[in-house]
Amino acid sequence: MSYVDAGYAAALGTLFVYAISLVLRRRRWERALRMSEPPVAQDDPPARGESS
Amino acid sequence: MDLKTGSEMSTDTDTDTMATEPTPAPTPSGTPRPLAPSRPRWLNPIGVLGVVGLGFTVWLGLWVTPPDKFQGNLARLLYIHPAIATVALYWVGLVAAGGSLLYLWPRTRSLFWDRLAASAVEVGAVFSALTLVTGSLWGRPVWGVWWTWDARLTSTALLLLLEIGYLALRRVPADLHVRAKRCAVAALLIAVDIPIVHFSVDWWNTLHQGGTFLDPGFKIHASASMSWTFLLGFVAFSLVFVWLLGVRYQVEVLQDAVGQEELEISLAERWSEDGGSAGAVAPRVTPAGHGGSP
């Protein structure tokens, strides 16, 4: 492998791996944020005798 | 910029940024619950353009452009090395120093600027490392050494070390604004090194070549294909930098949001364990550090 090939491979490879790692980190933190939020009960019928 | 997100609602200065987004359910302590950051629509097209630009740079740089009269094929490394160094030095310096100054200035203080600066420093560390690696791969056959304690090389290595130090400082647990203030000062220290790197070739006798484009007597002695490939490299790496900065900013916001969520929940639990003095309201809090790994 020549110095030129090594330089291009190092630059593009590193940027590619860093970009992928950022996308995965973003996905992981998004999942963590979703999990930390309590589930929101939707369309709960009002309790008996309770006026809405 | 519409990169601002819901997690910034926790700060007094940022509440207006969420005016158009839905109000989330409040946390146990009563503060608004942070939202996941919205993804700006312009970000991915920039990333695609950057990748396409890089593809063309590689194609032109490795296969289309002719070898240099003096350096032969080694000149092909110059289609990427100066472009990477430009991002590492000028674009990162501009965003990191600008963001930090805007954070420190009371009238523009917002965690948006702090997060933007932090994102730029992390992306900048990657580009600084690549500057050293690609420069070393060019220097070995041309200069005969992988490394020399040349002023330009040494000041660039110092830049990388300062960026790593900044990232370490950012992981020290603290209130969001305390952390932001510390990091802003650290970013300004990084910014001091940038003119040193830039002018190092003028201030000292260096092995590294002097300024080229800003030299008033500079004339391009390259073929059109070489010149255009050189310019395309600058544009492509700059676009890739913008995309990486945008995604890294979103990660930063999410980290703070999760940290705040976890802190709110644990404080609420603690509050209820203590018996909760009747009628008392849990204090408004900001997260300490980034929180744990998800």
Interface residues (C-beta under 8 A of the other chain):
Chain A: S2 Y3 V4 A6 G7 Y8 A10 A11 L12 T14 L15 Y18 A19 L22 V23 R25 R26 R28 W29 E30 R31 A32 L33 R34 S36 E37 P38 V40
Chain B: A25 R33 P34 A36 L54 V58 G61 L62 N73 L74 R76 L77 I80 H81 I84 V126 A129 L130 V133 T134 L137 W138 R140 P141 V240 W243 L244 V247 R248 Q250 V251 L254 Q255 A257 V258 E261 E262 I265 P294
